[in-house]
Structures are given as structure tokens and as C-alpha cells.
Amino acid sequence: MRGTVAGLPTPHPLIYQLPAVYLGEDFIQRFLGALDDVLAPVLLTIDNLPAHLDPRTAPEDFVAWMGEWVAAGPADGQSAAQRRAAVLGAVERHRRRGTRGGLAEAVRLEFGTEAEIEETGGTSWSETAHSPLPGPAGAPPRVTVRVRVADPDAAGAERLRRLVAGEVPAHVGYDTELLPLAEAS
């Protein structure tokens, strides 16, 4: 939570917004000085809004907040640089969401490793109406995601399941497997 910052000067002291007759009043100077202390962070934030909304220059707490705006919230164990990169690349990732490449990138960002992805579907294009769809005939689309990590656990498996559920299209079924590195093929 942002609040007052001790010793932060205000860019626009309120006392100078009043007529000159009030400048000599001790109570008004102290009262407006207290308001200046409260308003200084707000005014300076507004003055520097472009820097606050750029993930490369924003304060850490703003980066976490922006991550929530663009659905790139902080993941467990992410460093500050990783959070900044996640927010900065959110638009490109959302553009690829629902694709094999987008799913692979989401797994790479979350787990720091490459995923093995098997899918039954695909895409095709044809000038002929009612052309057969790619994949096995009559089978619903499905994707299997395998991730190999040093120490698979139930929490990591649940994290992978939630990640894949959020990345694949709603009509696509999925299976997830979190495997130890020793089983590498």
C-alpha cells in the first residue's frame, strides 16, 4: 500500500494557491503543509504516470498490480526481473494463447523448462466446403502436456493443471503429467 513518504517535497505547494493575505497565517501554513505531505505522493505519481505504467521502470508494487491487470500476476518464486518480463510480454502471449506455441511459452515461463506437448487436432484450410478436419475422425480435440522437473510434487502438478486449463481453448480436453527428470526419454 502506498502512503506518505517522509520528506517528499510537493511539486505544487497549496499555500501558494491562496491569496497573499493568508501567507502570514501560522495555522493555515501548518494545515496546508499537512495536506501537502499527504498529496505529494499522489501529485508526483500523476506527474510520472508514464514511468509508473511501463513495466521496465515502474516500482515493484506497481509491477505486481499491472500483472493482475494483464493476467500475468506474480507466480511463486518469480524474481522481480521475471515479473517485469511477464508483464511486458503479456500482450504477445495473449495473442498466442490457445496455440501450441502459446502453451509451450506459458509452461516455460511458469516452470522454467520445455514441455512435451501432444495434440490430436490441428488446423487446415480448404476451398472445398465440408472438408475433413485434421486429426482422428470423430475424436474430440485433446492435448497432453508433460513437464519434467527435478522435484515433482502435488503442488507443482496442480499448478500445471491450472496453467493448462487456463491456456487451452474451452472445447479442448487436456491431460497433464509432471514427471521427474530421471524419466527423460
CORMO-V407827 format. One record per helix or strand. SS is the DSSP state (H for helix, E for strand). FROM is the first residue (numbers start at 1). LEN is the number of residues. Records with the same first field share a line. If there is no record, write none. Layout:
SS: FROM-LEN, FROM-LEN
This chain:
H: 14-4, 20-3, 26-22, 49-4, 60-10, 80-9, 90-7, 100-12, 154-14, 181-3
E: 115-5, 142-8, 173-8
